[in-house]
């Protein structure tokens, strides 16, 4: 990989890290019941956050809240977190030494829990301290933990204390088509069972309205135009020979699907574009320039990858993208000149590599981006790997 490519990747990484700490619109509700709208630093919490950073204005002072000072908070479009003070079971799910005790140890604490299903019966999740605990809320009552624990017997087999199943039967008294003995202590299984209870109470309830955050993906077609900067080198007469770099116009189409979670921040894409490259390698012999070989490429470049958006405002965002590239060489002619021998013989019809890029998007409809292609070779000689270098500047518009 060239120094230029490494520099670009480092810039991509720095941009990604900085953009992840952006403040996004949201609200907090203090213990006194006061709702404050403002901006919350969105860290896309995998575990329950211990504290959050909040600003009433983007340029304003940062306030720090935790579960003892805030009863609820939410980043717009994201999950809702509420503060709960109760006795949480130690489930032993994620540790090897599970112990032989059947009953879970209860630990009293005040923490944020994430709402993962909303309805007449709602489901919450707490993840932290090597535990994952689910909490059930029935109507307007306070959420309470569903009890579960993993333990071992003398045979070292893992057993499960499924007390939560009895709790579900006790509090969700409506006929269900789901056998309670098949319900596992997992998010998917508990969602399914509790959703069936909500549907039992009101058959007109739509599942998408009950399961919070469940939306639809959005697929769009984009027209692409730009330029490709080509550079190439190969081994001629046992020496590295660089060929003249060229700029090629490129056009193509892209299909992008915005995924239905995390507030439209993730997408997958498949693009195809055409570009060409005609060049020659020149060296000096007896102080006179001499052409060592010529190269002519016409390529159909297919990119398959993922994109992550980092919103600056409601309508504009930076994004990073990465993926794989498949090149189909519609034409591939390489010719050595007399007296010169190259490791490059016949050009492969198909070659592969990787891509990494960054860009800017307006309303996820208009895009400008810079992208680097990594590791592509037009032949398979081990001494000649990564011999095709490309950088792309492009603009795209939704059709």
N, C-alpha and C positions, 0 to 999 in steps of 0.2 A: 504494500500500500504506500502511495506517495506521501511526502510531507504535506502537500497541499490537501490531500484527502483527509489526512489525520487532523489537520487544522480545522477543516470544515466540520468534522465529526465532533471535535471539542467545542466548537461554537454552537452546534446543535444541542449538545448536552448542557452547556451553560444556559442557553435560552430556555430549554425545557425546565431546568431546576428553578430558574428565576420565575418563570411563568406559573409554576405550580403553587406559588405562595400568593397569588392574586386574591384580593378580597372580592367576594361576590355578595350580591344583595341577599338579605335574609332578615330574620328578626330574633329577638330574645324576649322571654317573659321572666321578669324577676320574681323573687319569692313574694314580693308585695303585690303581685298581679299586674305590674306595669309592663305594657308591651312597648318595646323599642325597636323601630325599624332602622336598618342601617346596613352595614357590610361585615361579613364574617369571613375570616381566613379559612378557605375550604381546603382541607388536607385529605379529603376523600378517605375518611377514617375506616380502617379495617377493624381495629379494636375500638372499644368505647373510649371516646376522648376524655382525658382527665381534666382538661380546661380548653377554653376557646378564646380566640382573640377577636374583639368586636370594635368597630368604629361607627359612630353615627354619621360621619362624613368621611369620604375617601382620604382627604387630607387632614382629618381630625386626629385627636388623641386616641391611642389604643387602650381599650379596657380589657381586662382579663376576668373571665367568669369561670366558675366550676359548678359542680352539681350541688354545692351547698348554697350558692347564691342565685342560681337560675333554675326555674322549674321547667323550662321548655326552650328549645331553639331549633331553627331550621334554616338551611340555605335554600333559596328559591329553586324549586325543581328537584331538590334532594330529599332524603328521608328526614322525618321528624325525630328529634331526640327529646326525651323527658327525663327529669330527675326522679329517682326512686330511692327510698330508704327502707330497707327490709333485710331479712335474713336470706342470703344466697347460698345454695348448696354447692359444695366442692364436688364437681362431677368426675374428676380424674380422667376426662376423655383424652387429653393430650399428653399424658405422662406415662412412663413405663412402669413405675412403682405405684401400682394402684391400691395396694393394701388389701386386707381381707375383710374389712368392716362392711356390713351390708348397708347400714344407714349413712346417708351423706352427712358430712360435717357442715354445719351452718355457720356462715360468717356474716356478721352484721356490717353493712356498709351503705354509703350514699354514693350513687354512681349515675351516669347517663345510660339509658337504654334506648335502643333504636326501634322505632315502629316498623314492622315489616309486613303487617296485614291490618286492614282497617275494616270494621263492620260492627254488627251487634256484638260480636265477639272479636276482639283484636289480639294480635300477637306481637310481642316485643322480643328483642334479642339483646343479651349482654355478652360481649366477648372481651375477655381480659383475665389476667392472673392464671393463665393456662386452663381456662374454663370457657365453656359456651353454655349459657343458661338462657332458657326461653321463659317468657312471662306471659300469662294469660290475663286479659281484661274482659270482663263480662259486663256489657252495657256501660254504665258510668261508674262502676266500682273501681277501686284502685287495682292496678296490675299486681299479680302475685306470681312468684316463681313456680314453675312446674318442676317437681322433684325427680331427680335422676342421678344415678351413680354407677360407675363401673368398678368392679372389684374382682379379685381372683380367689380361687379355692386351692386346695393342696395340689391339685393336678396342674396348677398354673394356667388353667383355662380362664378366659375372661367371661365374667357374668355381668348381668345388668339389672340394677334395681329400677324397675319401670313404674314407680309410684305415680308418675305423671298420667298414666293411662286411667287410673282410678279417679284422679282429679278431673280429667276430661269428661268422664262419664257422670261425675257428680255435678259439674257446673254447666255442661252443655247438654241439657235434657231435651233432645229432639231426635226423632228417629233418623239414623244415618245409614246409608248404604255401605259404609266403610266399616269393616270388622276392626274393632279397637285393638285386637291382638296383632294387627298388621301395621299399626302406627308406630313409627320409629321416632327417636329423639333427634330429628333433623329438621331443618327449615322446610324443605320440600314436603316431607310427610305431614308435619304439623299444619302447614298452610292448607294442604289438601283437606285434612280432616276438619279444620275450623271453618274453611270456606263452605264445606258441605253443611255445617251447622247453620251458617248464615243463609244459605240457599233454602234450607229446610224451614227457617223462620219466614223467609220471604222469597218464594220461587221466582219472582220477577227481578230479583237482584242480578245484575250482570257481573260476571266474574271479574272483568276488567275494572269495574267500579269498586270491587271489594279488595282486590289485591293491589295495594298502592304501588305506584311506579310502573305498573304493567302497561306499556304503550305499544305503538306500532312503529315498525321501522319505516324509513322513508328512502325510496330509491329514486335517483335522478340521473339524467344523461347530460354530460358536459362536453362541450366542444373545446379542444385543446389546440393551441398554436404557440410556437416559440422557436428557440434555437438550441442546437446541440454543438458543444465544443468537443471535437474529436482530437485525440492524441494517440499515437501508436508507436511501439518499438518492438523490435524482435532481434534475434541473434543472427548476424551475417558474418561469415568468415571468422566465427568464434568470438566476435565482438558485438556488444550491444549497439544496434543501429537505430537511431531515432528518425522518425518520418515527420514530414511537415504537418503541423496541426492545422485543422480547417474548422470553419464554422458552417453548419448545415441548418437550413430551415427545417422545421418539423411541424406536422399537423397530425391530429388524431382525435379519438373519442375516448371518454372515460365513463364507466358506470360506477357510481358511488352509492353505498347504502349507509345512511345514518342509523346507528343502532339505538334501540328503544330503551336506553337506561342512562343514568348519570348525566341527565340534562343535555342530551345530544352532543356529548363531547367526544364520542368515539365513532369511527366509521371504518368500513372496509371498501376497497376499490379494486377495479380491474380496468386497465387502460391499454390501448393500442395506438402506436404512433409510427409514422414513417420518417426515416432520415437516410441520408446517403453520405458517403465519404470517399473521395478520390485523392490519393496522395502519392508521393514518391519519397524514397530515402536517398539522401545525398551524402557523400563523404569526399574527402580530398585525397587525391593520389598524385604525388609529385607536384603538390601545390595547385592542382587543377581539380575543380569540382567534378564528381562523377556520380551518376545515378546508379544505386545498387539494386533497387527493385521498385516496383509500382504496386499499388493496392487500390482496388475498387470495391466498395461495399454498398449495397442497397439493403437496408434493414427494416423489418417489421419488429418493433420493440414492444413487448408485452410486459406490463408491470402488474403484479399482484401483491397487495399489502394492506396495511392498516394506517389510520390517521387519528391523531389525538388533537382536539381543539382546546385552546386555552383562551377563554373569552376575556377581552379587554373591556368591552362594553356589551350591552345587550345585542348589538348588531355586528360587532367586529371581533375578530379573533386571530391570534397566531396559531399555527399548527405545526406539528412535526409528523413525519411519515417515514415508514420503513417497510421493507418487503423484499421480494425476489424479482429478478428480471429474467425473461426468456427472450432471446433474440432469434428470430428466424431470418436467415440471410437469403433474401430473394436473389441477390447476386453477390458472389464472392470470388473475385479474381485476384490472384497474387502471382507476380512474375518476377523472377530473378533476372538480372541483366548478366550478359556473358562475363565469366570470370569471378562471379560471386555465388556463394553457396549459403543458404539459409536453413535454419531448423524448421521453418514454416513451410510445410508442403501444401496439401490441399486444405482449403478453408472449410471448417466444419459447418454443416448446414444449420445447426442449432448450437447456441452457446448460452451459458447461464451465469448469473452473478447476483449481487445484492444492490439495494438502493437505500439511500437515506437522504432526507430533505427537510426543508422548513419553508414556511410561507405565511401569507396573510390572506384572510378570507373576509368578505363583506357579505353578511347575511347567509353564509354558506351557499351563495349563488355565484359570486365572482371571486376568482382566486389569482394570485400571483405567487410563484414559488421558485426556489432554487433546489436542485437535486444533484447528487453525485452518484454515479454508478461504480460499484466496487467489484473487483475480482473477476471481470469478464475476460475470457480469452477466446480468440477465433481459431485456435488449434489446441490440441490436447497434449502437446509436448511438455513434460514436467519442467524442462529448463526454461520454458517460455510462458509461465503462468502470469495471468493478470496483465496481458500485453495490450489490452484495449482500454483506454481511459476516456471517460465521457462526463461532461457536466452539462446540465440542462437548465435553462431559464425559460419559464413558460407562463402563459396566462390561460385561464379557463373560464368559461361562462356557461351557466345552466341553460339548457335548451328548453 
